[in-house]
Amino acid sequence: MAITAINVRNQFKGRVKAIHSGPVVSEVEVETPAGIVSSVITTRSVQDLALGVGSEVVALVKATEVSLAKL
């Protein structure tokens, strides 16, 4: 199955910079032109996607809320 269209507008193409694996969930750091995007996904998904440092990925971000704090 190939994805031919998706409704997520915030897409960041990049490469996996680091994976911090845990027994259940893992944090995947993706280096993009916009900066580092971190994703927490199941460790099983990391394995199923065969992710490793250097893997080319697209980070898809869909949020219902973005909070800001004044510095």
PDB file of N, CA, C and O in Angstrom:
ATOM      1  N   MET A   1       0.845  -1.180   0.000  1.00  0.00           N
ATOM      2  CA  MET A   1       0.000   0.000   0.000  1.00  0.00           C
ATOM      3  C   MET A   1       0.887   1.239   0.000  1.00  0.00           C
ATOM      4  O   MET A   1       1.844   1.321   0.770  1.00  0.00           O
ATOM      5  N   ALA A   2       0.576   2.189  -0.850  1.00  0.00           N
ATOM      6  CA  ALA A   2       1.302   3.450  -0.905  1.00  0.00           C
ATOM      7  C   ALA A   2       0.340   4.583  -0.587  1.00  0.00           C
ATOM      8  O   ALA A   2      -0.819   4.558  -1.001  1.00  0.00           O
ATOM      9  N   ILE A   3       0.818   5.564   0.141  1.00  0.00           N
ATOM     10  CA  ILE A   3       0.002   6.739   0.459  1.00  0.00           C
ATOM     11  C   ILE A   3       0.046   7.664  -0.748  1.00  0.00           C
ATOM     12  O   ILE A   3       1.122   8.069  -1.188  1.00  0.00           O
ATOM     13  N   THR A   4      -1.129   7.998  -1.287  1.00  0.00           N
ATOM     14  CA  THR A   4      -1.186   8.889  -2.440  1.00  0.00           C
ATOM     15  C   THR A   4      -1.588  10.308  -2.065  1.00  0.00           C
ATOM     16  O   THR A   4      -1.343  11.244  -2.826  1.00  0.00           O
ATOM     17  N   ALA A   5      -2.208  10.475  -0.891  1.00  0.00           N
ATOM     18  CA  ALA A   5      -2.583  11.801  -0.408  1.00  0.00           C
ATOM     19  C   ALA A   5      -2.775  11.719   1.103  1.00  0.00           C
ATOM     20  O   ALA A   5      -3.098  10.661   1.645  1.00  0.00           O
ATOM     21  N   ILE A   6      -2.571  12.854   1.775  1.00  0.00           N
ATOM     22  CA  ILE A   6      -2.747  12.905   3.229  1.00  0.00           C
ATOM     23  C   ILE A   6      -3.186  14.313   3.602  1.00  0.00           C
ATOM     24  O   ILE A   6      -2.793  15.283   2.953  1.00  0.00           O
ATOM     25  N   ASN A   7      -4.001  14.426   4.647  1.00  0.00           N
ATOM     26  CA  ASN A   7      -4.538  15.731   5.014  1.00  0.00           C
ATOM     27  C   ASN A   7      -3.674  16.478   6.026  1.00  0.00           C
ATOM     28  O   ASN A   7      -4.018  17.596   6.410  1.00  0.00           O
ATOM     29  N   VAL A   8      -2.584  15.903   6.460  1.00  0.00           N
ATOM     30  CA  VAL A   8      -1.706  16.577   7.420  1.00  0.00           C
ATOM     31  C   VAL A   8      -0.856  17.596   6.676  1.00  0.00           C
ATOM     32  O   VAL A   8      -0.091  17.244   5.778  1.00  0.00           O
ATOM     33  N   ARG A   9      -0.995  18.856   7.055  1.00  0.00           N
ATOM     34  CA  ARG A   9      -0.314  19.936   6.339  1.00  0.00           C
ATOM     35  C   ARG A   9       1.109  20.177   6.843  1.00  0.00           C
ATOM     36  O   ARG A   9       1.969  20.600   6.071  1.00  0.00           O
ATOM     37  N   ASN A  10       1.368  19.920   8.112  1.00  0.00           N
ATOM     38  CA  ASN A  10       2.682  20.165   8.691  1.00  0.00           C
ATOM     39  C   ASN A  10       3.548  18.930   8.501  1.00  0.00           C
ATOM     40  O   ASN A  10       3.465  17.974   9.273  1.00  0.00           O
ATOM     41  N   GLN A  11       4.375  18.959   7.469  1.00  0.00           N
ATOM     42  CA  GLN A  11       5.212  17.820   7.118  1.00  0.00           C
ATOM     43  C   GLN A  11       6.665  18.274   7.064  1.00  0.00           C
ATOM     44  O   GLN A  11       6.991  19.276   6.427  1.00  0.00           O
ATOM     45  N   PHE A  12       7.525  17.532   7.735  1.00  0.00           N
ATOM     46  CA  PHE A  12       8.938  17.877   7.798  1.00  0.00           C
ATOM     47  C   PHE A  12       9.770  16.677   7.350  1.00  0.00           C
ATOM     48  O   PHE A  12       9.873  15.685   8.072  1.00  0.00           O
ATOM     49  N   LYS A  13      10.352  16.766   6.178  1.00  0.00           N
ATOM     50  CA  LYS A  13      11.203  15.693   5.668  1.00  0.00           C
ATOM     51  C   LYS A  13      12.561  15.808   6.342  1.00  0.00           C
ATOM     52  O   LYS A  13      13.102  16.904   6.489  1.00  0.00           O
ATOM     53  N   GLY A  14      13.104  14.678   6.745  1.00  0.00           N
ATOM     54  CA  GLY A  14      14.410  14.703   7.385  1.00  0.00           C
ATOM     55  C   GLY A  14      14.989  13.315   7.543  1.00  0.00           C
ATOM     56  O   GLY A  14      14.497  12.345   6.966  1.00  0.00           O
ATOM     57  N   ARG A  15      16.046  13.239   8.337  1.00  0.00           N
ATOM     58  CA  ARG A  15      16.724  11.969   8.608  1.00  0.00           C
ATOM     59  C   ARG A  15      16.776  11.735  10.116  1.00  0.00           C
ATOM     60  O   ARG A  15      16.917  12.670  10.905  1.00  0.00           O
ATOM     61  N   VAL A  16      16.661  10.483  10.488  1.00  0.00           N
ATOM     62  CA  VAL A  16      16.725  10.120  11.902  1.00  0.00           C
ATOM     63  C   VAL A  16      18.130  10.429  12.404  1.00  0.00           C
ATOM     64  O   VAL A  16      19.126   9.950  11.863  1.00  0.00           O
ATOM     65  N   LYS A  17      18.179  11.246  13.457  1.00  0.00           N
ATOM     66  CA  LYS A  17      19.460  11.637  14.062  1.00  0.00           C
ATOM     67  C   LYS A  17      19.812  10.724  15.235  1.00  0.00           C
ATOM     68  O   LYS A  17      20.978  10.384  15.435  1.00  0.00           O
ATOM     69  N   ALA A  18      18.798  10.330  16.008  1.00  0.00           N
ATOM     70  CA  ALA A  18      19.033   9.480  17.177  1.00  0.00           C
ATOM     71  C   ALA A  18      17.755   8.753  17.540  1.00  0.00           C
ATOM     72  O   ALA A  18      16.652   9.235  17.283  1.00  0.00           O
ATOM     73  N   ILE A  19      17.921   7.580  18.146  1.00  0.00           N
ATOM     74  CA  ILE A  19      16.798   6.819  18.676  1.00  0.00           C
ATOM     75  C   ILE A  19      17.141   6.433  20.103  1.00  0.00           C
ATOM     76  O   ILE A  19      18.163   5.798  20.362  1.00  0.00           O
ATOM     77  N   HIS A  20      16.270   6.828  21.027  1.00  0.00           N
ATOM     78  CA  HIS A  20      16.430   6.491  22.443  1.00  0.00           C
ATOM     79  C   HIS A  20      15.372   5.434  22.751  1.00  0.00           C
ATOM     80  O   HIS A  20      14.211   5.749  23.007  1.00  0.00           O
ATOM     81  N   SER A  21      15.805   4.164  22.721  1.00  0.00           N
ATOM     82  CA  SER A  21      14.862   3.048  22.838  1.00  0.00           C
ATOM     83  C   SER A  21      14.560   2.702  24.283  1.00  0.00           C
ATOM     84  O   SER A  21      15.434   2.720  25.150  1.00  0.00           O
ATOM     85  N   GLY A  22      13.296   2.387  24.512  1.00  0.00           N
ATOM     86  CA  GLY A  22      12.844   1.872  25.793  1.00  0.00           C
ATOM     87  C   GLY A  22      12.133   0.557  25.561  1.00  0.00           C
ATOM     88  O   GLY A  22      11.950   0.145  24.416  1.00  0.00           O
ATOM     89  N   PRO A  23      11.727  -0.112  26.638  1.00  0.00           N
ATOM     90  CA  PRO A  23      11.066  -1.401  26.470  1.00  0.00           C
ATOM     91  C   PRO A  23       9.704  -1.296  25.775  1.00  0.00           C
ATOM     92  O   PRO A  23       9.280  -2.238  25.106  1.00  0.00           O
ATOM     93  N   VAL A  24       9.021  -0.167  25.926  1.00  0.00           N
ATOM     94  CA  VAL A  24       7.683  -0.007  25.346  1.00  0.00           C
ATOM     95  C   VAL A  24       7.636   1.137  24.330  1.00  0.00           C
ATOM     96  O   VAL A  24       7.095   0.978  23.236  1.00  0.00           O
ATOM     97  N   VAL A  25       8.202   2.281  24.696  1.00  0.00           N
ATOM     98  CA  VAL A  25       8.202   3.435  23.790  1.00  0.00           C
ATOM     99  C   VAL A  25       9.638   3.893  23.547  1.00  0.00           C
ATOM    100  O   VAL A  25      10.540   3.648  24.348  1.00  0.00           O
ATOM    101  N   SER A  26       9.813   4.564  22.415  1.00  0.00           N
ATOM    102  CA  SER A  26      11.117   5.097  22.033  1.00  0.00           C
ATOM    103  C   SER A  26      10.954   6.533  21.570  1.00  0.00           C
ATOM    104  O   SER A  26       9.913   6.903  21.028  1.00  0.00           O
ATOM    105  N   GLU A  27      11.982   7.339  21.785  1.00  0.00           N
ATOM    106  CA  GLU A  27      12.002   8.705  21.277  1.00  0.00           C
ATOM    107  C   GLU A  27      12.881   8.727  20.035  1.00  0.00           C
ATOM    108  O   GLU A  27      14.032   8.293  20.064  1.00  0.00           O
ATOM    109  N   VAL A  28      12.321   9.240  18.949  1.00  0.00           N
ATOM    110  CA  VAL A  28      13.054   9.323  17.684  1.00  0.00           C
ATOM    111  C   VAL A  28      13.287  10.805  17.385  1.00  0.00           C
ATOM    112  O   VAL A  28      12.338  11.584  17.292  1.00  0.00           O
ATOM    113  N   GLU A  29      14.545  11.182  17.238  1.00  0.00           N
ATOM    114  CA  GLU A  29      14.898  12.555  16.892  1.00  0.00           C
ATOM    115  C   GLU A  29      15.156  12.625  15.389  1.00  0.00           C
ATOM    116  O   GLU A  29      15.955  11.862  14.846  1.00  0.00           O
ATOM    117  N   VAL A  30      14.462  13.555  14.728  1.00  0.00           N
ATOM    118  CA  VAL A  30      14.578  13.713  13.282  1.00  0.00           C
ATOM    119  C   VAL A  30      15.173  15.085  12.990  1.00  0.00           C
ATOM    120  O   VAL A  30      14.658  16.104  13.449  1.00  0.00           O
ATOM    121  N   GLU A  31      16.255  15.105  12.227  1.00  0.00           N
ATOM    122  CA  GLU A  31      16.872  16.358  11.831  1.00  0.00           C
ATOM    123  C   GLU A  31      16.234  16.827  10.535  1.00  0.00           C
ATOM    124  O   GLU A  31      16.299  16.136   9.518  1.00  0.00           O
ATOM    125  N   THR A  32      15.610  18.013  10.572  1.00  0.00           N
ATOM    126  CA  THR A  32      14.930  18.591   9.419  1.00  0.00           C
ATOM    127  C   THR A  32      15.520  19.968   9.128  1.00  0.00           C
ATOM    128  O   THR A  32      16.245  20.510   9.963  1.00  0.00           O
ATOM    129  N   PRO A  33      15.228  20.544   7.970  1.00  0.00           N
ATOM    130  CA  PRO A  33      15.694  21.916   7.700  1.00  0.00           C
ATOM    131  C   PRO A  33      15.148  22.925   8.713  1.00  0.00           C
ATOM    132  O   PRO A  33      15.752  23.976   8.924  1.00  0.00           O
ATOM    133  N   ALA A  34      14.011  22.612   9.338  1.00  0.00           N
ATOM    134  CA  ALA A  34      13.413  23.514  10.328  1.00  0.00           C
ATOM    135  C   ALA A  34      13.991  23.302  11.725  1.00  0.00           C
ATOM    136  O   ALA A  34      13.700  24.084  12.630  1.00  0.00           O
ATOM    137  N   GLY A  35      14.794  22.271  11.919  1.00  0.00           N
ATOM    138  CA  GLY A  35      15.348  21.959  13.231  1.00  0.00           C
ATOM    139  C   GLY A  35      15.053  20.511  13.593  1.00  0.00           C
ATOM    140  O   GLY A  35      14.645  19.717  12.746  1.00  0.00           O
ATOM    141  N   ILE A  36      15.264  20.182  14.856  1.00  0.00           N
ATOM    142  CA  ILE A  36      15.043  18.822  15.340  1.00  0.00           C
ATOM    143  C   ILE A  36      13.573  18.649  15.718  1.00  0.00           C
ATOM    144  O   ILE A  36      13.003  19.462  16.446  1.00  0.00           O
ATOM    145  N   VAL A  37      12.977  17.581  15.213  1.00  0.00           N
ATOM    146  CA  VAL A  37      11.612  17.201  15.572  1.00  0.00           C
ATOM    147  C   VAL A  37      11.719  15.876  16.321  1.00  0.00           C
ATOM    148  O   VAL A  37      12.333  14.930  15.827  1.00  0.00           O
ATOM    149  N   SER A  38      11.122  15.806  17.516  1.00  0.00           N
ATOM    150  CA  SER A  38      11.146  14.574  18.300  1.00  0.00           C
ATOM    151  C   SER A  38       9.774  13.918  18.275  1.00  0.00           C
ATOM    152  O   SER A  38       8.744  14.590  18.343  1.00  0.00           O
ATOM    153  N   SER A  39       9.780  12.597  18.178  1.00  0.00           N
ATOM    154  CA  SER A  39       8.541  11.840  18.187  1.00  0.00           C
ATOM    155  C   SER A  39       8.680  10.685  19.172  1.00  0.00           C
ATOM    156  O   SER A  39       9.699   9.994  19.188  1.00  0.00           O
ATOM    157  N   VAL A  40       7.665  10.481  19.983  1.00  0.00           N
ATOM    158  CA  VAL A  40       7.636   9.330  20.876  1.00  0.00           C
ATOM    159  C   VAL A  40       6.656   8.329  20.274  1.00  0.00           C
ATOM    160  O   VAL A  40       5.456   8.589  20.183  1.00  0.00           O
ATOM    161  N   ILE A  41       7.191   7.177  19.865  1.00  0.00           N
ATOM    162  CA  ILE A  41       6.383   6.129  19.251  1.00  0.00           C
ATOM    163  C   ILE A  41       6.710   4.809  19.938  1.00  0.00           C
ATOM    164  O   ILE A  41       7.685   4.712  20.683  1.00  0.00           O
ATOM    165  N   THR A  42       5.907   3.816  19.686  1.00  0.00           N
ATOM    166  CA  THR A  42       6.182   2.519  20.305  1.00  0.00           C
ATOM    167  C   THR A  42       7.487   1.942  19.741  1.00  0.00           C
ATOM    168  O   THR A  42       7.845   2.169  18.585  1.00  0.00           O
ATOM    169  N   THR A  43       8.161   1.209  20.579  1.00  0.00           N
ATOM    170  CA  THR A  43       9.391   0.549  20.156  1.00  0.00           C
ATOM    171  C   THR A  43       9.081  -0.459  19.055  1.00  0.00           C
ATOM    172  O   THR A  43       9.893  -0.673  18.155  1.00  0.00           O
ATOM    173  N   ARG A  44       7.916  -1.070  19.128  1.00  0.00           N
ATOM    174  CA  ARG A  44       7.512  -1.998  18.061  1.00  0.00           C
ATOM    175  C   ARG A  44       7.402  -1.268  16.722  1.00  0.00           C
ATOM    176  O   ARG A  44       7.788  -1.817  15.690  1.00  0.00           O
ATOM    177  N   SER A  45       6.882  -0.041  16.725  1.00  0.00           N
ATOM    178  CA  SER A  45       6.788   0.729  15.484  1.00  0.00           C
ATOM    179  C   SER A  45       8.171   1.056  14.932  1.00  0.00           C
ATOM    180  O   SER A  45       8.372   1.046  13.718  1.00  0.00           O
ATOM    181  N   VAL A  46       9.125   1.347  15.814  1.00  0.00           N
ATOM    182  CA  VAL A  46      10.502   1.584  15.366  1.00  0.00           C
ATOM    183  C   VAL A  46      11.010   0.347  14.630  1.00  0.00           C
ATOM    184  O   VAL A  46      11.634   0.452  13.574  1.00  0.00           O
ATOM    185  N   GLN A  47      10.737  -0.814  15.198  1.00  0.00           N
ATOM    186  CA  GLN A  47      11.178  -2.069  14.581  1.00  0.00           C
ATOM    187  C   GLN A  47      10.417  -2.354  13.284  1.00  0.00           C
ATOM    188  O   GLN A  47      11.024  -2.723  12.278  1.00  0.00           O
ATOM    189  N   ASP A  48       9.084  -2.184  13.304  1.00  0.00           N
ATOM    190  CA  ASP A  48       8.264  -2.457  12.118  1.00  0.00           C
ATOM    191  C   ASP A  48       8.642  -1.555  10.945  1.00  0.00           C
ATOM    192  O   ASP A  48       8.611  -1.987   9.793  1.00  0.00           O
ATOM    193  N   LEU A  49       9.002  -0.288  11.238  1.00  0.00           N
ATOM    194  CA  LEU A  49       9.402   0.660  10.197  1.00  0.00           C
ATOM    195  C   LEU A  49      10.875   0.516   9.825  1.00  0.00           C
ATOM    196  O   LEU A  49      11.360   1.175   8.905  1.00  0.00           O
ATOM    197  N   ALA A  50      11.587  -0.361  10.556  1.00  0.00           N
ATOM    198  CA  ALA A  50      13.020  -0.577  10.339  1.00  0.00           C
ATOM    199  C   ALA A  50      13.786   0.740  10.403  1.00  0.00           C
ATOM    200  O   ALA A  50      14.645   1.018   9.567  1.00  0.00           O
ATOM    201  N   LEU A  51      13.453   1.552  11.425  1.00  0.00           N
ATOM    202  CA  LEU A  51      14.112   2.839  11.572  1.00  0.00           C
ATOM    203  C   LEU A  51      15.491   2.667  12.184  1.00  0.00           C
ATOM    204  O   LEU A  51      15.702   1.831  13.063  1.00  0.00           O
ATOM    205  N   GLY A  52      16.413   3.464  11.706  1.00  0.00           N
ATOM    206  CA  GLY A  52      17.762   3.507  12.243  1.00  0.00           C
ATOM    207  C   GLY A  52      18.323   4.884  11.996  1.00  0.00           C
ATOM    208  O   GLY A  52      17.754   5.667  11.236  1.00  0.00           O
ATOM    209  N   VAL A  53      19.435   5.183  12.634  1.00  0.00           N
ATOM    210  CA  VAL A  53      20.077   6.475  12.419  1.00  0.00           C
ATOM    211  C   VAL A  53      20.390   6.594  10.930  1.00  0.00           C
ATOM    212  O   VAL A  53      20.977   5.692  10.331  1.00  0.00           O
ATOM    213  N   GLY A  54      19.990   7.718  10.348  1.00  0.00           N
ATOM    214  CA  GLY A  54      20.195   7.956   8.925  1.00  0.00           C
ATOM    215  C   GLY A  54      18.997   7.629   8.054  1.00  0.00           C
ATOM    216  O   GLY A  54      18.976   7.985   6.876  1.00  0.00           O
ATOM    217  N   SER A  55      17.986   6.950   8.617  1.00  0.00           N
ATOM    218  CA  SER A  55      16.786   6.647   7.836  1.00  0.00           C
ATOM    219  C   SER A  55      16.099   7.931   7.408  1.00  0.00           C
ATOM    220  O   SER A  55      15.972   8.870   8.195  1.00  0.00           O
ATOM    221  N   GLU A  56      15.654   7.969   6.152  1.00  0.00           N
ATOM    222  CA  GLU A  56      14.913   9.120   5.653  1.00  0.00           C
ATOM    223  C   GLU A  56      13.443   8.955   6.018  1.00  0.00           C
ATOM    224  O   GLU A  56      12.840   7.919   5.738  1.00  0.00           O
ATOM    225  N   VAL A  57      12.870   9.978   6.644  1.00  0.00           N
ATOM    226  CA  VAL A  57      11.488   9.920   7.112  1.00  0.00           C
ATOM    227  C   VAL A  57      10.790  11.250   6.847  1.00  0.00           C
ATOM    228  O   VAL A  57      11.424  12.243   6.489  1.00  0.00           O
ATOM    229  N   VAL A  58       9.484  11.246   7.030  1.00  0.00           N
ATOM    230  CA  VAL A  58       8.697  12.473   7.033  1.00  0.00           C
ATOM    231  C   VAL A  58       7.980  12.532   8.369  1.00  0.00           C
ATOM    232  O   VAL A  58       7.233  11.618   8.717  1.00  0.00           O
ATOM    233  N   ALA A  59       8.205  13.609   9.123  1.00  0.00           N
ATOM    234  CA  ALA A  59       7.506  13.829  10.386  1.00  0.00           C
ATOM    235  C   ALA A  59       6.200  14.546  10.061  1.00  0.00           C
ATOM    236  O   ALA A  59       6.210  15.638   9.494  1.00  0.00           O
ATOM    237  N   LEU A  60       5.084  13.933  10.421  1.00  0.00           N
ATOM    238  CA  LEU A  60       3.765  14.503  10.174  1.00  0.00           C
ATOM    239  C   LEU A  60       3.222  15.019  11.505  1.00  0.00           C
ATOM    240  O   LEU A  60       3.105  14.261  12.469  1.00  0.00           O
ATOM    241  N   VAL A  61       2.894  16.304  11.555  1.00  0.00           N
ATOM    242  CA  VAL A  61       2.455  16.926  12.805  1.00  0.00           C
ATOM    243  C   VAL A  61       1.029  17.427  12.645  1.00  0.00           C
ATOM    244  O   VAL A  61       0.741  18.258  11.784  1.00  0.00           O
ATOM    245  N   LYS A  62       0.147  16.914  13.481  1.00  0.00           N
ATOM    246  CA  LYS A  62      -1.235  17.381  13.495  1.00  0.00           C
ATOM    247  C   LYS A  62      -1.596  17.629  14.952  1.00  0.00           C
ATOM    248  O   LYS A  62      -1.736  16.685  15.730  1.00  0.00           O
ATOM    249  N   ALA A  63      -1.746  18.880  15.319  1.00  0.00           N
ATOM    250  CA  ALA A  63      -2.005  19.233  16.709  1.00  0.00           C
ATOM    251  C   ALA A  63      -3.308  20.018  16.799  1.00  0.00           C
ATOM    252  O   ALA A  63      -3.626  20.825  15.925  1.00  0.00           O
ATOM    253  N   THR A  64      -4.039  19.773  17.847  1.00  0.00           N
ATOM    254  CA  THR A  64      -5.265  20.535  18.078  1.00  0.00           C
ATOM    255  C   THR A  64      -4.977  21.779  18.906  1.00  0.00           C
ATOM    256  O   THR A  64      -5.822  22.668  19.007  1.00  0.00           O
ATOM    257  N   GLU A  65      -3.798  21.846  19.494  1.00  0.00           N
ATOM    258  CA  GLU A  65      -3.466  22.999  20.331  1.00  0.00           C
ATOM    259  C   GLU A  65      -1.960  23.250  20.289  1.00  0.00           C
ATOM    260  O   GLU A  65      -1.166  22.313  20.367  1.00  0.00           O
ATOM    261  N   VAL A  66      -1.581  24.500  20.167  1.00  0.00           N
ATOM    262  CA  VAL A  66      -0.192  24.912  20.283  1.00  0.00           C
ATOM    263  C   VAL A  66      -0.148  26.000  21.339  1.00  0.00           C
ATOM    264  O   VAL A  66      -0.805  27.032  21.200  1.00  0.00           O
ATOM    265  N   SER A  67       0.611  25.778  22.381  1.00  0.00           N
ATOM    266  CA  SER A  67       0.714  26.749  23.477  1.00  0.00           C
ATOM    267  C   SER A  67       1.969  27.570  23.336  1.00  0.00           C
ATOM    268  O   SER A  67       2.989  27.079  22.851  1.00  0.00           O
ATOM    269  N   LEU A  68       1.903  28.813  23.754  1.00  0.00           N
ATOM    270  CA  LEU A  68       3.041  29.717  23.743  1.00  0.00           C
ATOM    271  C   LEU A  68       3.256  30.294  25.132  1.00  0.00           C
ATOM    272  O   LEU A  68       2.304  30.492  25.887  1.00  0.00           O
ATOM    273  N   ALA A  69       4.514  30.562  25.464  1.00  0.00           N
ATOM    274  CA  ALA A  69       4.868  31.230  26.721  1.00  0.00           C
ATOM    275  C   ALA A  69       5.773  32.398  26.381  1.00  0.00           C
ATOM    276  O   ALA A  69       6.692  32.259  25.573  1.00  0.00           O
ATOM    277  N   LYS A  70       5.524  33.537  26.985  1.00  0.00           N
ATOM    278  CA  LYS A  70       6.350  34.718  26.744  1.00  0.00           C
ATOM    279  C   LYS A  70       7.626  34.597  27.549  1.00  0.00           C
ATOM    280  O   LYS A  70       7.601  34.253  28.731  1.00  0.00           O
ATOM    281  N   LEU A  71       8.746  34.884  26.897  1.00  0.00           N
ATOM    282  CA  LEU A  71      10.047  34.831  27.582  1.00  0.00           C
ATOM    283  C   LEU A  71      10.448  36.203  28.058  1.00  0.00           C
ATOM    284  O   LEU A  71      11.511  36.361  28.657  1.00  0.00           O
TER     285      LEU A  71
END
